[in-house]
């Protein structure tokens, strides 16, 4: 990753305390010591049985732009000493990164990301890595539970109005990775190639003198395949108006309020009676995985999910930490109460039954793998070597991650997919020696 500073530098996503450590390390001569940092979660959010790795692609793209340009350095000249400023001017990450590929599952203690390099090179990436992984893993983990609860029915991500404008784009990516079919966020569609979808809001109906006029204008502009929002006034009358205007070939109706299960049942009966047997029913309105699961028996064709998915459905952060685990080949560990870390660089493999069911995650010292069975596989893959993306990392895409997660969830024991509280879906074993 050489050359001039790219547009959209991400270097100022670092934190002041990281610059403090870099400055002190440059001063006392420890900046060049060989170090290993690991990113992992000590525990899963309360009530969760697995986590989903997401954000790797965003981190690698941000790493390529992690350079300190003239404007950055002008600001930092007021913050750091000249020696540190000169070091920042020439900063390029030149180390190695390994990690679980996007779409893989993780559990407590899983070495999701391993960064190897000098202390200064690696420590300065802490906030960048944590801000991306803590957000994206939280969103993808919640979204995956919703996808499971939907039992194959498509989900639309529509939470842009419920979060920060940039977080909305990242959330759309994470939700799509987890199996959502589309997003209403056009920036995510442009940036990541995610299919976009959306419907009109109540304001569209209220703009017109009557409901039929609103429906007529929408159909004239978008065709009969559009989705009409039918609950602005009276839902039963709204459905009747929608079919009268669009005909029995109307694409879909959306219901956004009320007792969604009962209303979906009534809407299906009414649509069928009017001859609109192919018109789909879309439900939205403060849905989460529990609400979606409760609607499984109702005649629903798809769901629109907003607030819950972009806020991690009650777990807005994945609880990831970024810890120094090795210095000059020597294991180091934190021993603070309830915040302990395991020293030494680690790797992991997942054990599977011949049937394909995952039964155990084994975390072991790097380079000393336990005996692997014919169906077991090691989880971390090379992502960066000497500061450059590996060919596989450069070629990885969202569709690959979606399929990886789909396969991973199929391998989870059925009880691990429950929405109720319980132990992690796959137990983790830590091996310290062989």
C-alpha positions as CSV (number, residue, x, y, z in Angstrom):
1,X,0.0,0.0,0.0
2,X,2.4,2.6,-1.3
3,X,2.1,5.8,-3.3
4,X,0.4,9.2,-2.5
5,X,-2.2,9.7,0.1
6,X,-5.6,8.5,-1.4
7,X,-8.7,10.6,-1.4
8,X,-10.8,10.3,1.7
9,X,-7.9,9.6,4.2
10,X,-9.1,7.6,7.2
11,X,-6.0,8.4,9.4
12,X,-7.8,10.8,11.7
13,X,-10.1,7.9,12.7
14,X,-7.3,7.1,15.1
15,X,-7.6,8.3,18.8
16,X,-5.5,10.7,20.8
17,X,-4.4,8.1,23.3
18,X,-3.0,6.0,20.4
19,X,-0.9,9.0,19.3
20,X,0.2,9.4,22.9
21,X,1.5,5.8,23.0
22,X,3.2,6.2,19.6
23,X,4.9,9.4,20.7
24,X,6.1,7.8,23.9
25,X,7.3,4.7,22.2
26,X,9.3,6.7,19.6
27,X,10.9,8.5,22.5
28,X,11.9,5.5,24.5
29,X,12.9,3.2,21.6
30,X,10.1,0.7,22.0
31,X,8.2,1.7,18.8
32,X,9.9,-0.9,16.7
33,X,9.5,-3.9,18.9
34,X,7.7,-6.8,17.1
35,X,4.2,-7.1,18.5
36,X,1.0,-9.1,17.9
37,X,-2.4,-7.6,18.6
38,X,-5.6,-9.6,18.6
39,X,-9.2,-8.4,18.2
40,X,-11.8,-10.6,20.0
41,X,-14.9,-10.6,22.1
42,X,-14.6,-11.7,25.7
43,X,-18.3,-12.7,25.7
44,X,-21.3,-12.5,23.4
45,X,-24.0,-9.9,24.1
46,X,-26.6,-11.0,26.7
47,X,-28.9,-13.6,25.3
48,X,-26.9,-14.2,22.0
49,X,-25.6,-17.6,21.0
50,X,-23.3,-16.6,18.2
51,X,-21.7,-13.6,16.6
52,X,-21.3,-12.8,12.9
53,X,-18.0,-11.5,11.6
54,X,-18.6,-8.4,9.5
55,X,-16.6,-5.3,8.6
56,X,-13.4,-7.0,7.3
57,X,-13.9,-5.6,3.8
58,X,-14.5,-2.1,5.2
59,X,-11.4,-2.3,7.4
60,X,-9.2,-3.4,4.5
61,X,-10.5,-0.5,2.4
62,X,-10.0,1.9,5.2
63,X,-6.5,0.6,5.8
64,X,-5.5,1.5,2.2
65,X,-6.6,5.1,2.9
66,X,-4.9,5.2,6.4
67,X,-2.3,7.8,5.4
68,X,-1.7,11.2,7.0
69,X,-2.0,13.9,4.3
70,X,-1.1,17.6,4.5
71,X,-4.3,18.7,6.2
72,X,-4.1,15.9,8.7
73,X,-0.5,16.8,9.6
74,X,-1.3,20.5,9.9
75,X,-3.9,19.6,12.5
76,X,-1.6,17.1,14.3
77,X,1.3,19.6,14.5
78,X,-0.7,21.1,17.3
79,X,-1.0,17.8,19.1
80,X,2.3,15.8,18.8
81,X,6.0,16.6,18.8
82,X,8.1,17.0,15.6
83,X,9.5,13.5,15.8
84,X,6.1,11.9,16.0
85,X,4.8,14.2,13.3
86,X,7.6,13.2,11.0
87,X,6.8,9.5,11.7
88,X,3.1,10.0,10.9
89,X,4.1,11.8,7.7
90,X,5.7,8.6,6.4
91,X,3.2,6.1,7.9
92,X,2.3,3.1,5.9
93,X,1.1,-0.1,7.5
94,X,3.8,-2.7,6.5
95,X,2.8,-5.6,8.7
96,X,0.6,-8.7,8.4
97,X,-3.1,-9.2,9.2
98,X,-4.9,-12.5,9.5
99,X,-8.6,-12.9,10.4
100,X,-11.8,-14.8,10.2
101,X,-13.4,-14.2,6.8
102,X,-16.5,-12.1,6.6
103,X,-19.6,-14.1,7.2
104,X,-17.9,-16.5,9.5
105,X,-19.3,-17.1,13.0
106,X,-17.3,-16.2,16.1
107,X,-17.6,-17.0,19.8
108,X,-16.1,-15.8,23.1
109,X,-12.3,-15.7,22.7
110,X,-12.3,-16.3,18.9
111,X,-9.2,-14.5,17.4
112,X,-11.3,-12.6,14.9
113,X,-8.4,-10.5,13.7
114,X,-4.7,-10.7,14.3
115,X,-2.4,-7.8,13.5
116,X,1.4,-8.4,13.4
117,X,3.9,-5.6,13.1
118,X,5.9,-3.1,15.1
119,X,4.2,-1.7,18.2
120,X,3.7,1.8,16.6
121,X,2.5,0.4,13.3
122,X,-0.1,-1.9,14.9
123,X,-1.3,0.1,17.9
124,X,-2.3,3.1,15.8
125,X,-4.9,0.9,14.1
126,X,-6.8,0.1,17.3
127,X,-9.6,2.6,17.1
128,X,-10.1,2.1,13.3
129,X,-10.4,-1.7,13.7
130,X,-12.6,-1.6,16.8
131,X,-15.0,1.1,15.5
132,X,-15.6,-0.9,12.3
133,X,-15.9,-4.4,13.9
134,X,-17.9,-3.4,16.9
135,X,-20.5,-1.8,14.7
136,X,-20.7,-4.1,11.8
137,X,-20.5,-7.4,13.8
138,X,-23.3,-6.1,16.1
139,X,-25.6,-5.3,13.1
140,X,-24.8,-8.5,11.2
141,X,-25.4,-10.6,14.3
142,X,-28.8,-9.1,14.9
143,X,-29.7,-9.2,11.2
144,X,-28.8,-12.9,11.0
145,X,-31.2,-13.6,13.8
146,X,-33.9,-11.8,11.9
147,X,-33.2,-13.7,8.8
148,X,-33.5,-17.0,10.7
149,X,-36.8,-15.8,12.2
150,X,-38.2,-14.8,8.8
151,X,-38.0,-18.5,7.7
152,X,-37.0,-17.6,4.1
153,X,-39.2,-14.5,3.6
154,X,-37.3,-11.5,2.2
155,X,-36.3,-8.7,4.5
156,X,-35.8,-5.0,3.5
157,X,-33.3,-3.0,5.5
158,X,-34.9,0.5,6.0
159,X,-33.3,2.0,9.1
160,X,-31.4,4.9,7.6
161,X,-33.5,7.5,9.5
162,X,-32.8,5.8,12.8
163,X,-29.0,6.1,12.9
164,X,-26.1,8.3,11.8
165,X,-25.9,8.9,8.1
166,X,-22.6,7.1,7.6
167,X,-23.6,4.3,10.1
168,X,-26.7,3.8,7.9
169,X,-24.6,2.9,4.9
170,X,-22.4,0.5,7.0
171,X,-25.5,-1.0,8.6
172,X,-27.1,-1.7,5.2
173,X,-23.9,-3.5,4.2
174,X,-23.9,-5.6,7.3
175,X,-27.6,-6.5,7.1
176,X,-27.2,-7.5,3.4
177,X,-24.2,-9.7,4.4
178,X,-26.4,-11.3,7.0
179,X,-29.0,-12.2,4.4
180,X,-31.3,-9.2,4.0
181,X,-32.6,-9.1,0.5
182,X,-32.5,-5.3,-0.2
183,X,-31.9,-1.9,1.4
184,X,-33.7,1.4,1.1
185,X,-30.3,3.2,1.4
186,X,-29.2,4.4,-2.0
187,X,-25.7,5.2,-0.9
188,X,-25.2,1.6,0.1
189,X,-26.6,0.5,-3.3
190,X,-24.0,2.7,-5.0
191,X,-21.1,1.9,-2.8
192,X,-21.6,-1.8,-2.3
193,X,-23.9,-2.9,-5.1
194,X,-26.7,-3.9,-2.7
195,X,-30.1,-4.2,-4.4
196,X,-32.4,-1.3,-3.3
197,X,-36.1,-1.2,-2.7
198,X,-38.6,1.1,-1.0
199,X,-42.1,2.3,-0.8
200,X,-43.9,5.6,-0.3
201,X,-44.5,7.1,3.2
202,X,-47.7,8.3,4.8
203,X,-46.8,11.8,3.7
204,X,-47.5,10.8,0.1
205,X,-51.0,9.8,0.9
206,X,-51.6,12.9,3.1
207,X,-50.4,15.1,0.3
208,X,-53.3,14.2,-1.9
209,X,-57.0,15.2,-1.3
210,X,-57.9,11.5,-1.1
211,X,-56.3,8.1,-0.9
212,X,-57.3,7.0,-4.4
213,X,-55.6,10.1,-5.9
214,X,-52.4,9.2,-4.2
215,X,-52.6,5.6,-5.3
216,X,-53.5,6.6,-8.8
217,X,-50.5,8.9,-9.1
218,X,-48.1,6.3,-7.7
219,X,-49.3,3.6,-10.1
220,X,-49.1,6.0,-13.0
221,X,-45.5,6.8,-12.2
222,X,-44.2,3.4,-11.1
223,X,-46.6,0.8,-12.6
224,X,-48.9,-1.7,-11.0
225,X,-45.9,-3.6,-9.6
226,X,-45.4,-0.9,-7.0
227,X,-46.2,-1.3,-3.2
228,X,-49.1,0.8,-1.9
229,X,-49.2,1.9,1.8
230,X,-52.7,1.1,2.9
231,X,-52.9,2.0,6.6
232,X,-52.9,5.8,6.5
233,X,-56.6,5.9,7.3
234,X,-58.7,2.7,7.3
235,X,-56.8,-0.4,6.2
236,X,-59.8,-2.2,4.8
237,X,-60.8,0.8,2.8
238,X,-57.2,1.3,1.8
239,X,-56.9,-2.2,0.4
240,X,-60.2,-1.8,-1.5
241,X,-58.9,1.5,-3.0
242,X,-55.5,0.0,-3.9
243,X,-57.1,-2.8,-5.8
244,X,-59.6,-0.6,-7.5
245,X,-56.9,1.8,-8.7
246,X,-54.2,-0.8,-9.6
247,X,-56.3,-3.8,-10.5
248,X,-55.7,-7.3,-9.4
249,X,-52.1,-7.2,-10.7
250,X,-51.1,-4.9,-7.8
251,X,-47.6,-5.8,-6.7
252,X,-47.9,-5.4,-2.9
253,X,-49.6,-3.6,0.0
254,X,-47.7,-2.4,3.0
255,X,-49.0,-2.3,6.6
256,X,-47.0,-0.3,9.0
257,X,-49.1,-0.2,12.2
258,X,-51.6,-2.0,14.4
259,X,-51.8,-5.7,15.3
260,X,-49.7,-6.8,12.3
261,X,-50.5,-10.5,12.6
262,X,-54.3,-10.1,12.6
263,X,-54.1,-7.3,10.0
264,X,-52.0,-9.5,7.7
265,X,-54.6,-12.3,8.0
266,X,-57.5,-10.0,7.2
267,X,-55.6,-8.3,4.3
268,X,-54.9,-11.7,2.7
269,X,-58.6,-12.7,2.9
270,X,-59.7,-9.4,1.5
271,X,-57.1,-9.4,-1.3
272,X,-58.0,-12.9,-2.3
273,X,-61.7,-12.0,-2.3
274,X,-61.0,-9.1,-4.6
275,X,-59.1,-11.4,-7.0
276,X,-55.7,-10.0,-6.1
277,X,-54.4,-13.4,-5.2
278,X,-50.8,-12.5,-6.3
279,X,-50.6,-9.2,-4.4
280,X,-48.0,-9.5,-1.7
281,X,-48.2,-8.3,1.9
282,X,-45.3,-6.4,3.3
283,X,-45.2,-5.6,7.1
284,X,-43.1,-3.0,8.8
285,X,-43.3,-0.9,12.0
286,X,-40.8,-1.5,14.9
287,X,-40.1,-5.1,13.9
288,X,-37.3,-7.1,15.6
289,X,-36.4,-10.8,15.5
290,X,-39.0,-11.7,18.1
291,X,-41.8,-9.9,16.4
292,X,-40.8,-11.5,13.1
293,X,-40.8,-14.9,14.7
294,X,-44.3,-14.3,16.1
295,X,-45.6,-13.6,12.6
296,X,-44.2,-16.8,11.1
297,X,-47.6,-18.4,10.8
298,X,-49.3,-15.4,9.2
299,X,-49.7,-14.8,5.5
300,X,-46.8,-12.3,5.2
301,X,-44.6,-12.1,2.1
302,X,-41.8,-9.8,3.4
303,X,-40.7,-7.6,6.2
304,X,-39.3,-4.1,6.4
305,X,-37.0,-3.6,9.4
306,X,-35.6,-0.3,10.5
307,X,-34.6,0.8,14.1
308,X,-34.0,-2.7,15.4
309,X,-31.5,-3.8,12.8
310,X,-29.4,-0.6,12.7
311,X,-29.1,-0.5,16.5
312,X,-28.2,-4.2,16.8
313,X,-31.5,-5.1,18.3
314,X,-30.5,-4.2,21.8
315,X,-26.8,-4.9,21.4
316,X,-25.4,-1.9,19.5
317,X,-21.8,-3.0,20.0
318,X,-20.2,-6.4,19.7
319,X,-18.0,-5.8,22.7
320,X,-14.8,-6.4,20.7
321,X,-11.4,-5.5,22.3
322,X,-8.0,-5.1,20.7
323,X,-5.3,-6.4,22.9
324,X,-1.5,-6.8,22.8
325,X,-0.8,-10.5,23.2
326,X,2.9,-10.9,22.2
327,X,6.0,-8.8,22.3
328,X,9.2,-9.9,20.6
329,X,7.8,-13.5,20.6
330,X,7.0,-13.4,24.3
331,X,3.4,-13.8,25.4
332,X,1.9,-10.9,27.4
333,X,-1.5,-10.8,29.0
334,X,-3.8,-8.5,30.9
335,X,-4.8,-9.8,34.3
336,X,-7.4,-7.1,35.5
337,X,-10.4,-8.6,37.2
338,X,-13.1,-9.6,34.6
339,X,-10.9,-8.2,31.8
340,X,-8.3,-10.9,31.6
341,X,-6.7,-11.7,28.2
342,X,-4.8,-14.8,27.1
343,X,-1.2,-14.2,26.1
344,X,0.4,-15.3,22.9
345,X,-0.7,-15.3,19.3
346,X,-3.5,-17.7,18.6
347,X,-5.3,-19.4,15.8
348,X,-8.5,-21.5,15.8
349,X,-10.2,-24.4,14.1
350,X,-13.8,-25.6,14.1
351,X,-14.6,-29.2,14.5
352,X,-17.5,-30.8,12.6
353,X,-19.3,-34.1,12.7
354,X,-19.3,-36.1,9.5
355,X,-22.9,-34.9,9.1
356,X,-21.6,-31.3,8.8
357,X,-22.8,-30.1,12.3
358,X,-20.3,-27.9,14.1
359,X,-19.5,-29.2,17.6
360,X,-16.5,-27.2,18.9
361,X,-14.3,-24.2,18.4
362,X,-10.7,-24.9,19.4
363,X,-8.4,-21.8,20.1
364,X,-4.7,-22.8,20.1
365,X,-1.2,-21.3,20.1
366,X,-0.3,-20.1,16.6
367,X,1.8,-22.6,14.7
368,X,0.9,-25.5,17.0
369,X,-2.5,-26.8,15.8
370,X,-4.1,-29.8,17.5
371,X,-4.8,-32.9,15.5
372,X,-7.6,-32.1,13.0
373,X,-10.3,-34.5,11.9
374,X,-11.2,-34.9,8.2
375,X,-14.1,-32.4,8.5
376,X,-12.3,-29.8,10.7
377,X,-11.0,-26.5,9.3
378,X,-8.8,-23.7,10.5
379,X,-10.6,-20.4,10.6
380,X,-8.3,-17.4,10.2
381,X,-7.1,-16.6,6.7
382,X,-4.3,-14.3,5.4
383,X,-5.7,-10.8,4.7
384,X,-2.6,-8.6,4.5
385,X,1.1,-9.5,3.9
386,X,3.8,-6.8,4.3
387,X,1.2,-4.1,4.1
388,X,-0.5,-5.4,0.9
389,X,-3.8,-7.2,0.5
390,X,-3.6,-10.9,-0.3
391,X,-5.1,-11.8,-3.7
392,X,-7.9,-13.7,-1.9
393,X,-8.7,-10.8,0.4
394,X,-8.7,-8.4,-2.6
395,X,-11.1,-10.6,-4.5
396,X,-13.5,-11.3,-1.6
397,X,-17.0,-9.9,-2.1
398,X,-20.3,-9.5,-0.2
399,X,-21.9,-12.4,-2.0
400,X,-19.1,-14.7,-0.8
401,X,-19.7,-13.5,2.7
402,X,-23.5,-14.1,2.4
403,X,-23.0,-17.6,1.2
404,X,-20.3,-18.3,3.9
405,X,-22.8,-17.2,6.6
406,X,-25.6,-19.2,5.2
407,X,-23.4,-22.3,5.2
408,X,-22.1,-21.6,8.7
409,X,-25.7,-21.2,10.1
410,X,-26.7,-24.5,8.5
411,X,-23.9,-26.2,10.5
412,X,-25.0,-24.7,13.8
413,X,-26.9,-27.2,16.1
414,X,-30.6,-26.4,15.9
415,X,-30.7,-25.3,19.6
416,X,-28.0,-22.7,18.8
417,X,-30.4,-20.9,16.5
418,X,-33.1,-20.3,19.2
419,X,-33.9,-16.7,20.1
420,X,-34.1,-17.7,23.8
421,X,-31.2,-17.2,26.1
422,X,-28.7,-20.0,26.3
423,X,-25.0,-21.0,26.0
424,X,-23.1,-20.2,22.9
425,X,-24.2,-22.4,20.0
426,X,-20.7,-23.9,19.7
427,X,-18.5,-24.3,22.8
428,X,-14.9,-22.9,22.8
429,X,-12.0,-24.8,24.0
430,X,-8.7,-23.1,24.7
431,X,-5.5,-25.1,24.2
432,X,-2.4,-23.8,26.0
433,X,0.0,-26.6,25.2
434,X,0.3,-30.0,23.4
